[in-house]
Amino acid sequence: MIAIKAPEKMPLEARTLPSIFLAGSIEMGAAEEWQVKATKYFEKDKVLVMNPRRDSWDSSWKQTIRNPKFKEQVTWELDMIDHASVVFIYLDPNTKSPISLLELGLVAERDTAVVCCPDGFWRKGNIEIVCERENIPLFDDFDYALAFARKKLLSL
């Protein structure tokens, strides 16, 4: 496994590997650091794991296109979503995750999404309807969702 975090460049040797983008809840402090568990899950596989949780994130950054650090982060995420063979979206019930909802909208019509939305997520009904309509695999359980994503990723 090769794992990268925002804003790291994708290593040349990783460009042809099956890849998974870890979309979903971050909301610094509100969401558990589920990306650590997800990355570890793939450690024995020949895949690229792309994690948007940036170690050097500064919540004081102004969220505007004119802020180079913020623009770098968002552009990195969009580029990695476009590259990903699988986009794994985890919606933590302790968060609102507006950007994760936007990411689901971006990939809903591609055949790349796997969604985990446990009971208690504030817009679970909307997620269920979008996933049903677009035939996106939807799970309540994180471990089952991750296992499905791995199976999908390794079948490519």
N, CA and C atoms as an extended XYZ file, in Angstrom:
468
Properties=species:S:1:pos:R:3:atomname:S:1:resname:S:1:resid:I:1 pbc="F F F"
N         0.835       -1.177        0.000 N   MET     1
C         0.000        0.000        0.000 CA  MET     1
C         0.882        1.243        0.000 C   MET     1
N         0.427        2.205       -0.750 N   ILE     2
C         1.021        3.534       -0.693 CA  ILE     2
C        -0.078        4.447       -0.171 C   ILE     2
N         0.231        5.232        0.845 N   ALA     3
C        -0.751        6.157        1.413 CA  ALA     3
C        -0.209        7.574        1.303 C   ALA     3
N        -1.074        8.477        0.866 N   ILE     4
C        -0.711        9.890        0.821 CA  ILE     4
C        -1.787       10.700        1.527 C   ILE     4
N        -1.354       11.835        2.063 N   LYS     5
C        -2.264       12.769        2.719 CA  LYS     5
C        -2.143       14.114        2.020 C   LYS     5
N        -3.208       14.868        2.091 N   ALA     6
C        -3.179       16.209        1.521 CA  ALA     6
C        -2.070       17.005        2.190 C   ALA     6
N        -1.316       17.765        1.455 N   PRO     7
C        -1.325       18.024        0.018 CA  PRO     7
C        -0.211       17.280       -0.729 C   PRO     7
N         0.154       16.097       -0.261 N   GLU     8
C         1.276       15.363       -0.865 CA  GLU     8
C         1.014       15.041       -2.331 C   GLU     8
N         2.076       15.061       -3.100 N   LYS     9
C         2.007       14.667       -4.515 CA  LYS     9
C         1.886       13.159       -4.606 C   LYS     9
N         1.213       12.703       -5.634 N   MET    10
C         1.071       11.276       -5.860 CA  MET    10
C         2.378       10.727       -6.419 C   MET    10
N         2.964        9.715       -5.764 N   PRO    11
C         4.197        9.133       -6.291 CA  PRO    11
C         3.962        8.515       -7.666 C   PRO    11
N         4.943        8.612       -8.515 N   LEU    12
C         4.831        8.083       -9.870 CA  LEU    12
C         4.421        6.616       -9.877 C   LEU    12
N         5.010        5.816       -8.986 N   GLU    13
C         4.714        4.379       -8.963 CA  GLU    13
C         3.291        4.080       -8.491 C   GLU    13
N         2.600        5.063       -7.938 N   ALA    14
C         1.233        4.852       -7.444 CA  ALA    14
C         0.171        5.172       -8.486 C   ALA    14
N         0.546        5.825       -9.551 N   ARG    15
C        -0.440        6.306      -10.529 CA  ARG    15
C        -1.239        5.204      -11.210 C   ARG    15
N        -0.686        4.005      -11.295 N   THR    16
C        -1.394        2.907      -11.974 CA  THR    16
C        -2.051        1.936      -10.991 C   THR    16
N        -1.886        2.173       -9.704 N   LEU    17
C        -2.502        1.288       -8.712 CA  LEU    17
C        -3.994        1.570       -8.585 C   LEU    17
N        -4.795        0.547       -8.230 N   PRO    18
C        -6.174        0.842       -7.829 CA  PRO    18
C        -6.112        1.813       -6.647 C   PRO    18
N        -7.019        2.767       -6.611 N   SER    19
C        -6.908        3.814       -5.597 CA  SER    19
C        -8.237        4.088       -4.918 C   SER    19
N        -8.131        4.485       -3.660 N   ILE    20
C        -9.315        4.815       -2.869 CA  ILE    20
C        -9.120        6.182       -2.224 C   ILE    20
N       -10.126        7.029       -2.378 N   PHE    21
C       -10.130        8.346       -1.746 CA  PHE    21
C       -11.028        8.266       -0.522 C   PHE    21
N       -10.516        8.699        0.621 N   LEU    22
C       -11.258        8.633        1.874 CA  LEU    22
C       -12.027        9.927        2.093 C   LEU    22
N       -13.169       10.034        1.433 N   ALA    23
C       -14.036       11.198        1.598 CA  ALA    23
C       -14.829       11.017        2.885 C   ALA    23
N       -15.410       12.059        3.363 N   GLY    24
C       -16.267       11.916        4.531 CA  GLY    24
C       -15.888       12.849        5.652 C   GLY    24
N       -16.549       12.630        6.756 N   SER    25
C       -16.492       13.518        7.906 CA  SER    25
C       -15.078       13.732        8.431 C   SER    25
N       -14.760       15.006        8.632 N   ILE    26
C       -13.531       15.395        9.319 CA  ILE    26
C       -13.914       16.368       10.437 C   ILE    26
N       -14.445       17.520       10.061 N   GLU    27
C       -14.869       18.552       11.005 CA  GLU    27
C       -14.017       18.559       12.263 C   GLU    27
N       -12.765       18.834       12.092 N   MET    28
C       -11.727       18.807       13.131 CA  MET    28
C       -12.282       18.807       14.562 C   MET    28
N       -12.145       17.673       15.198 N   GLY    29
C       -12.579       17.540       16.581 CA  GLY    29
C       -13.947       16.896       16.739 C   GLY    29
N       -14.834       17.069       15.765 N   ALA    30
C       -16.180       16.503       15.873 CA  ALA    30
C       -16.214       15.055       15.387 C   ALA    30
N       -15.461       14.752       14.353 N   ALA    31
C       -15.453       13.401       13.786 CA  ALA    31
C       -14.268       12.617       14.332 C   ALA    31
N       -14.502       11.340       14.565 N   GLU    32
C       -13.388       10.477       14.939 CA  GLU    32
C       -12.396       10.424       13.781 C   GLU    32
N       -11.171       10.071       14.043 N   GLU    33
C       -10.165        9.966       12.974 CA  GLU    33
C       -10.270        8.592       12.317 C   GLU    33
N       -11.377        8.362       11.656 N   TRP    34
C       -11.676        7.080       11.018 CA  TRP    34
C       -10.718        6.774        9.868 C   TRP    34
N       -10.088        7.802        9.313 N   GLN    35
C        -9.171        7.596        8.189 CA  GLN    35
C        -7.963        6.749        8.587 C   GLN    35
N        -7.557        6.820        9.856 N   VAL    36
C        -6.430        6.008       10.339 CA  VAL    36
C        -6.801        4.527       10.244 C   VAL    36
N        -7.984        4.185       10.729 N   LYS    37
C        -8.456        2.797       10.675 CA  LYS    37
C        -8.608        2.334        9.226 C   LYS    37
N        -9.162        3.184        8.388 N   ALA    38
C        -9.353        2.820        6.982 CA  ALA    38
C        -8.018        2.598        6.280 C   ALA    38
N        -7.060        3.467        6.519 N   THR    39
C        -5.743        3.315        5.894 CA  THR    39
C        -5.085        2.018        6.342 C   THR    39
N        -5.139        1.735        7.628 N   LYS    40
C        -4.549        0.505        8.157 CA  LYS    40
C        -5.200       -0.733        7.538 C   LYS    40
N        -6.487       -0.658        7.262 N   TYR    41
C        -7.233       -1.771        6.689 CA  TYR    41
C        -6.631       -2.217        5.347 C   TYR    41
N        -6.063       -1.291        4.610 N   PHE    42
C        -5.521       -1.585        3.277 CA  PHE    42
C        -4.009       -1.821        3.269 C   PHE    42
N        -3.369       -1.875        4.440 N   GLU    43
C        -1.913       -1.877        4.500 CA  GLU    43
C        -1.246       -3.057        3.781 C   GLU    43
N        -1.920       -4.172        3.597 N   LYS    44
C        -1.312       -5.331        2.924 CA  LYS    44
C        -1.684       -5.419        1.453 C   LYS    44
N        -2.464       -4.468        0.970 N   ASP    45
C        -2.940       -4.487       -0.414 CA  ASP    45
C        -2.075       -3.606       -1.302 C   ASP    45
N        -2.050       -3.942       -2.567 N   LYS    46
C        -1.299       -3.152       -3.543 CA  LYS    46
C        -2.236       -2.077       -4.099 C   LYS    46
N        -2.436       -1.029       -3.284 N   VAL    47
C        -3.371        0.046       -3.614 CA  VAL    47
C        -2.790        1.385       -3.175 C   VAL    47
N        -3.409        2.436       -3.660 N   LEU    48
C        -3.095        3.795       -3.238 CA  LEU    48
C        -4.260        4.298       -2.389 C   LEU    48
N        -3.955        4.747       -1.167 N   VAL    49
C        -4.956        5.333       -0.278 CA  VAL    49
C        -4.702        6.829       -0.212 C   VAL    49
N        -5.732        7.607       -0.523 N   MET    50
C        -5.616        9.064       -0.551 CA  MET    50
C        -6.469        9.650        0.577 C   MET    50
N        -5.802       10.280        1.533 N   ASN    51
C        -6.444       10.782        2.745 CA  ASN    51
C        -6.410       12.309        2.758 C   ASN    51
N        -7.581       12.957        2.748 N   PRO    52
C        -7.586       14.418        2.735 CA  PRO    52
C        -7.300       15.074        4.094 C   PRO    52
N        -7.235       14.275        5.164 N   ARG    53
C        -7.002       14.857        6.493 CA  ARG    53
C        -5.562       15.358        6.571 C   ARG    53
N        -5.419       16.634        6.467 N   ARG    54
C        -4.116       17.297        6.378 CA  ARG    54
C        -3.524       17.513        7.765 C   ARG    54
N        -2.310       17.033        7.967 N   ASP    55
C        -1.654       17.178        9.268 CA  ASP    55
C        -1.439       18.641        9.637 C   ASP    55
N        -1.192       19.473        8.639 N   SER    56
C        -0.870       20.876        8.909 CA  SER    56
C        -2.070       21.808        8.713 C   SER    56
N        -3.285       21.280        8.826 N   TRP    57
C        -4.481       22.110        8.640 CA  TRP    57
C        -4.540       23.192        9.716 C   TRP    57
N        -4.923       24.383        9.311 N   ASP    58
C        -5.072       25.505       10.232 CA  ASP    58
C        -6.493       26.031       10.081 C   ASP    58
N        -7.307       25.829       11.095 N   SER    59
C        -8.724       26.212       11.011 CA  SER    59
C        -8.933       27.722       10.921 C   SER    59
N        -7.881       28.499       11.107 N   SER    60
C        -8.022       29.950       10.970 CA  SER    60
C        -7.902       30.415        9.513 C   SER    60
N        -7.517       29.478        8.614 N   TRP    61
C        -7.401       29.866        7.213 CA  TRP    61
C        -8.738       30.371        6.695 C   TRP    61
N        -8.686       31.467        5.978 N   LYS    62
C        -9.892       31.988        5.339 CA  LYS    62
C       -10.237       31.060        4.176 C   LYS    62
N       -11.487       30.625        4.145 N   GLN    63
C       -11.913       29.683        3.112 CA  GLN    63
C       -12.393       30.451        1.884 C   GLN    63
N       -11.394       30.804        1.082 N   THR    64
C       -11.632       31.553       -0.138 CA  THR    64
C       -10.642       31.105       -1.201 C   THR    64
N       -11.023       31.245       -2.439 N   ILE    65
C       -10.139       30.875       -3.550 CA  ILE    65
C        -8.859       31.706       -3.534 C   ILE    65
N        -8.903       32.864       -2.914 N   ARG    66
C        -7.731       33.737       -2.861 CA  ARG    66
C        -6.722       33.307       -1.793 C   ARG    66
N        -7.076       32.338       -0.965 N   ASN    67
C        -6.149       31.809        0.027 CA  ASN    67
C        -5.428       30.614       -0.592 C   ASN    67
N        -4.129       30.740       -0.884 N   PRO    68
C        -3.412       29.678       -1.589 CA  PRO    68
C        -3.420       28.330       -0.857 C   PRO    68
N        -3.339       28.328        0.468 N   LYS    69
C        -3.334       27.072        1.229 CA  LYS    69
C        -4.708       26.386        1.150 C   LYS    69
N        -5.756       27.169        1.290 N   PHE    70
C        -7.103       26.612        1.193 CA  PHE    70
C        -7.375       26.094       -0.219 C   PHE    70
N        -7.012       26.880       -1.215 N   LYS    71
C        -7.205       26.458       -2.607 CA  LYS    71
C        -6.411       25.183       -2.895 C   LYS    71
N        -5.181       25.104       -2.370 N   GLU    72
C        -4.361       23.905       -2.548 CA  GLU    72
C        -5.077       22.676       -1.982 C   GLU    72
N        -5.674       22.812       -0.800 N   GLN    73
C        -6.372       21.702       -0.160 CA  GLN    73
C        -7.566       21.234       -0.990 C   GLN    73
N        -8.411       22.161       -1.365 N   VAL    74
C        -9.622       21.803       -2.103 CA  VAL    74
C        -9.273       21.247       -3.480 C   VAL    74
N        -8.304       21.841       -4.143 N   THR    75
C        -7.880       21.348       -5.455 CA  THR    75
C        -7.298       19.944       -5.339 C   THR    75
N        -6.507       19.704       -4.300 N   TRP    76
C        -5.947       18.365       -4.072 CA  TRP    76
C        -7.082       17.352       -3.919 C   TRP    76
N        -8.057       17.682       -3.104 N   GLU    77
C        -9.180       16.768       -2.879 CA  GLU    77
C        -9.929       16.475       -4.181 C   GLU    77
N       -10.221       17.499       -4.947 N   LEU    78
C       -10.936       17.306       -6.219 CA  LEU    78
C       -10.120       16.471       -7.197 C   LEU    78
N        -8.825       16.732       -7.267 N   ASP    79
C        -7.943       15.956       -8.147 CA  ASP    79
C        -7.920       14.484       -7.736 C   ASP    79
N        -7.838       14.223       -6.433 N   MET    80
C        -7.778       12.839       -5.957 CA  MET    80
C        -9.118       12.126       -6.146 C   MET    80
N       -10.211       12.837       -5.962 N   ILE    81
C       -11.531       12.251       -6.230 CA  ILE    81
C       -11.628       11.861       -7.701 C   ILE    81
N       -11.152       12.732       -8.573 N   ASP    82
C       -11.179       12.434      -10.011 CA  ASP    82
C       -10.317       11.229      -10.351 C   ASP    82
N        -9.216       11.053       -9.643 N   HIS    83
C        -8.296        9.944       -9.914 CA  HIS    83
C        -8.785        8.618       -9.314 C   HIS    83
N        -9.561        8.668       -8.257 N   ALA    84
C        -9.890        7.490       -7.461 CA  ALA    84
C       -10.685        6.433       -8.218 C   ALA    84
N       -10.289        5.183       -7.996 N   SER    85
C       -11.063        4.041       -8.489 CA  SER    85
C       -12.304        3.856       -7.625 C   SER    85
N       -12.171        4.125       -6.314 N   VAL    86
C       -13.271        4.036       -5.349 CA  VAL    86
C       -13.219        5.288       -4.479 C   VAL    86
N       -14.390        5.882       -4.248 N   VAL    87
C       -14.516        6.998       -3.320 CA  VAL    87
C       -15.331        6.479       -2.140 C   VAL    87
N       -14.669        6.323       -0.995 N   PHE    88
C       -15.306        5.823        0.217 CA  PHE    88
C       -15.781        7.023        1.024 C   PHE    88
N       -17.076        7.118        1.259 N   ILE    89
C       -17.642        8.271        1.962 CA  ILE    89
C       -18.223        7.801        3.291 C   ILE    89
N       -17.633        8.273        4.380 N   TYR    90
C       -18.129        7.954        5.722 CA  TYR    90
C       -18.737        9.207        6.329 C   TYR    90
N       -19.995        9.090        6.761 N   LEU    91
C       -20.721       10.227        7.330 CA  LEU    91
C       -20.934        9.982        8.823 C   LEU    91
N       -20.091       10.589        9.623 N   ASP    92
C       -20.121       10.420       11.072 CA  ASP    92
C       -21.386       11.074       11.637 C   ASP    92
N       -22.171       10.327       12.436 N   PRO    93
C       -23.402       10.893       12.997 CA  PRO    93
C       -23.188       12.105       13.902 C   PRO    93
N       -21.966       12.337       14.365 N   ASN    94
C       -21.684       13.484       15.227 CA  ASN    94
C       -21.352       14.751       14.448 C   ASN    94
N       -21.521       14.700       13.123 N   THR    95
C       -21.149       15.838       12.275 CA  THR    95
C       -22.274       16.205       11.316 C   THR    95
N       -22.124       17.342       10.691 N   LYS    96
C       -23.016       17.768        9.600 CA  LYS    96
C       -22.395       17.422        8.249 C   LYS    96
N       -21.092       17.545        8.128 N   SER    97
C       -20.320       17.133        6.948 CA  SER    97
C       -20.810       17.715        5.624 C   SER    97
N       -20.954       19.031        5.528 N   PRO    98
C       -21.459       19.608        4.283 CA  PRO    98
C       -20.564       19.333        3.072 C   PRO    98
N       -19.256       19.317        3.276 N   ILE    99
C       -18.357       19.060        2.148 CA  ILE    99
C       -18.479       17.601        1.708 C   ILE    99
N       -18.670       16.697        2.651 N   SER   100
C       -18.859       15.281        2.306 CA  SER   100
C       -20.132       15.090        1.490 C   SER   100
N       -21.168       15.843        1.817 N   LEU   101
C       -22.407       15.775        1.038 CA  LEU   101
C       -22.163       16.295       -0.377 C   LEU   101
N       -21.377       17.361       -0.486 N   LEU   102
C       -21.001       17.887       -1.799 CA  LEU   102
C       -20.217       16.837       -2.584 C   LEU   102
N       -19.284       16.152       -1.913 N   GLU   103
C       -18.487       15.114       -2.576 CA  GLU   103
C       -19.372       13.969       -3.063 C   GLU   103
N       -20.360       13.589       -2.270 N   LEU   104
C       -21.293       12.548       -2.720 CA  LEU   104
C       -22.000       13.009       -3.988 C   LEU   104
N       -22.415       14.251       -4.032 N   GLY   105
C       -23.046       14.780       -5.235 CA  GLY   105
C       -22.126       14.743       -6.444 C   GLY   105
N       -20.843       15.015       -6.220 N   LEU   106
C       -19.874       15.006       -7.322 CA  LEU   106
C       -19.697       13.616       -7.929 C   LEU   106
N       -19.796       12.567       -7.103 N   VAL   107
C       -19.510       11.211       -7.589 CA  VAL   107
C       -20.755       10.345       -7.748 C   VAL   107
N       -21.916       10.872       -7.461 N   ALA   108
C       -23.139       10.054       -7.442 CA  ALA   108
C       -23.396        9.327       -8.759 C   ALA   108
N       -23.083        9.945       -9.865 N   GLU   109
C       -23.369        9.317      -11.160 CA  GLU   109
C       -22.187        8.539      -11.727 C   GLU   109
N       -21.090        8.514      -11.014 N   ARG   110
C       -19.946        7.685      -11.423 CA  ARG   110
C       -20.131        6.333      -10.746 C   ARG   110
N       -19.462        5.346      -11.146 N   ASP   111
C       -19.595        4.038      -10.491 CA  ASP   111
C       -18.450        3.822       -9.518 C   ASP   111
N       -18.172        4.841       -8.692 N   THR   112
C       -17.008        4.755       -7.813 CA  THR   112
C       -17.343        4.817       -6.328 C   THR   112
N       -18.523        5.275       -5.965 N   ALA   113
C       -18.835        5.560       -4.566 CA  ALA   113
C       -19.244        4.321       -3.776 C   ALA   113
N       -18.808        4.305       -2.521 N   VAL   114
C       -19.285        3.385       -1.491 CA  VAL   114
C       -19.541        4.278       -0.277 C   VAL   114
N       -20.753        4.200        0.281 N   VAL   115
C       -21.149        5.118        1.345 CA  VAL   115
C       -21.436        4.361        2.633 C   VAL   115
N       -20.941        4.912        3.729 N   CYS   116
C       -21.279        4.428        5.063 CA  CYS   116
C       -21.950        5.572        5.806 C   CYS   116
N       -23.225        5.357        6.145 N   CYS   117
C       -24.004        6.387        6.837 CA  CYS   117
C       -24.748        5.731        7.995 C   CYS   117
N       -24.140        5.718        9.185 N   PRO   118
C       -24.783        5.101       10.338 CA  PRO   118
C       -26.056        5.840       10.757 C   PRO   118
N       -26.903        5.129       11.476 N   ASP   119
C       -28.085        5.760       12.053 CA  ASP   119
C       -27.647        6.948       12.894 C   ASP   119
N       -28.453        7.991       12.855 N   GLY   120
C       -28.155        9.184       13.633 CA  GLY   120
C       -27.591       10.322       12.801 C   GLY   120
N       -27.130       10.020       11.563 N   PHE   121
C       -26.645       11.116       10.719 CA  PHE   121
C       -27.835       11.985       10.352 C   PHE   121
N       -27.708       13.275       10.493 N   TRP   122
C       -28.826       14.209       10.404 CA  TRP   122
C       -29.557       14.204        9.066 C   TRP   122
N       -28.945       13.790        8.001 N   ARG   123
C       -29.591       13.743        6.683 CA  ARG   123
C       -29.563       12.328        6.102 C   ARG   123
N       -29.677       11.340        6.968 N   LYS   124
C       -29.606        9.949        6.516 CA  LYS   124
C       -30.662        9.648        5.457 C   LYS   124
N       -31.871       10.159        5.627 N   GLY   125
C       -32.924        9.909        4.646 CA  GLY   125
C       -32.540       10.387        3.255 C   GLY   125
N       -31.937       11.566        3.169 N   ASN   126
C       -31.475       12.072        1.879 CA  ASN   126
C       -30.405       11.156        1.286 C   ASN   126
N       -29.501       10.693        2.139 N   ILE   127
C       -28.427        9.802        1.684 CA  ILE   127
C       -29.030        8.505        1.146 C   ILE   127
N       -29.984        7.949        1.877 N   GLU   128
C       -30.629        6.702        1.445 CA  GLU   128
C       -31.286        6.862        0.074 C   GLU   128
N       -31.960        7.967       -0.128 N   ILE   129
C       -32.670        8.188       -1.392 CA  ILE   129
C       -31.692        8.363       -2.545 C   ILE   129
N       -30.639        9.173       -2.345 N   VAL   130
C       -29.636        9.368       -3.400 CA  VAL   130
C       -28.959        8.042       -3.733 C   VAL   130
N       -28.576        7.294       -2.705 N   CYS   131
C       -27.895        6.015       -2.948 CA  CYS   131
C       -28.808        5.019       -3.657 C   CYS   131
N       -30.074        4.973       -3.270 N   GLU   132
C       -31.012        4.082       -3.958 CA  GLU   132
C       -31.181        4.503       -5.417 C   GLU   132
N       -31.383        5.777       -5.624 N   ARG   133
C       -31.607        6.298       -6.978 CA  ARG   133
C       -30.415        6.063       -7.898 C   ARG   133
N       -29.200        6.250       -7.372 N   GLU   134
C       -27.986        6.135       -8.186 CA  GLU   134
C       -27.316        4.761       -8.063 C   GLU   134
N       -27.969        3.840       -7.354 N   ASN   135
C       -27.453        2.472       -7.181 CA  ASN   135
C       -26.061        2.477       -6.539 C   ASN   135
N       -25.916        3.276       -5.498 N   ILE   136
C       -24.660        3.385       -4.759 CA  ILE   136
C       -24.743        2.464       -3.548 C   ILE   136
N       -23.761        1.608       -3.357 N   PRO   137
C       -23.770        0.747       -2.172 CA  PRO   137
C       -23.766        1.596       -0.892 C   PRO   137
N       -24.715        1.303        0.004 N   LEU   138
C       -24.887        2.067        1.239 CA  LEU   138
C       -24.877        1.106        2.420 C   LEU   138
N       -24.100        1.461        3.443 N   PHE   139
C       -23.961        0.625        4.633 CA  PHE   139
C       -24.160        1.457        5.886 C   PHE   139
N       -24.683        0.806        6.940 N   ASP   140
C       -24.777        1.424        8.263 CA  ASP   140
C       -23.506        1.165        9.062 C   ASP   140
N       -22.847        0.057        8.771 N   ASP   141
C       -21.712       -0.419        9.551 CA  ASP   141
C       -20.397       -0.105        8.837 C   ASP   141
N       -19.503        0.568        9.544 N   PHE   142
C       -18.214        0.992        8.982 CA  PHE   142
C       -17.397       -0.190        8.469 C   PHE   142
N       -17.289       -1.244        9.269 N   ASP   143
C       -16.459       -2.387        8.880 CA  ASP   143
C       -17.001       -3.092        7.641 C   ASP   143
N       -18.309       -3.249        7.555 N   TYR   144
C       -18.908       -3.862        6.362 CA  TYR   144
C       -18.695       -2.987        5.130 C   TYR   144
N       -18.851       -1.683        5.317 N   ALA   145
C       -18.647       -0.757        4.203 CA  ALA   145
C       -17.211       -0.810        3.706 C   ALA   145
N       -16.272       -0.844        4.630 N   LEU   146
C       -14.852       -0.899        4.270 CA  LEU   146
C       -14.524       -2.213        3.558 C   LEU   146
N       -15.092       -3.314        4.031 N   ALA   147
C       -14.868       -4.618        3.390 CA  ALA   147
C       -15.417       -4.609        1.963 C   ALA   147
N       -16.584       -4.005        1.774 N   PHE   148
C       -17.154       -3.908        0.423 CA  PHE   148
C       -16.279       -3.046       -0.471 C   PHE   148
N       -15.806       -1.929        0.051 N   ALA   149
C       -14.936       -1.031       -0.724 CA  ALA   149
C       -13.663       -1.754       -1.126 C   ALA   149
N       -13.100       -2.535       -0.210 N   ARG   150
C       -11.876       -3.290       -0.523 CA  ARG   150
C       -12.130       -4.319       -1.615 C   ARG   150
N       -13.237       -5.028       -1.525 N   LYS   151
C       -13.581       -6.026       -2.537 CA  LYS   151
C       -13.735       -5.356       -3.900 C   LYS   151
N       -14.418       -4.227       -3.926 N   LYS   152
C       -14.602       -3.476       -5.164 CA  LYS   152
C       -13.252       -3.005       -5.716 C   LYS   152
N       -12.421       -2.486       -4.842 N   LEU   153
C       -11.120       -1.953       -5.241 CA  LEU   153
C       -10.216       -3.055       -5.805 C   LEU   153
N       -10.191       -4.185       -5.149 N   LEU   154
C        -9.280       -5.264       -5.566 CA  LEU   154
C        -9.807       -6.035       -6.770 C   LEU   154
N       -11.063       -5.820       -7.135 N   SER   155
C       -11.606       -6.487       -8.327 CA  SER   155
C       -11.306       -5.698       -9.598 C   SER   155
N       -10.731       -4.523       -9.456 N   LEU   156
C       -10.451       -3.670      -10.630 CA  LEU   156
C        -9.180       -4.080      -11.325 C   LEU   156
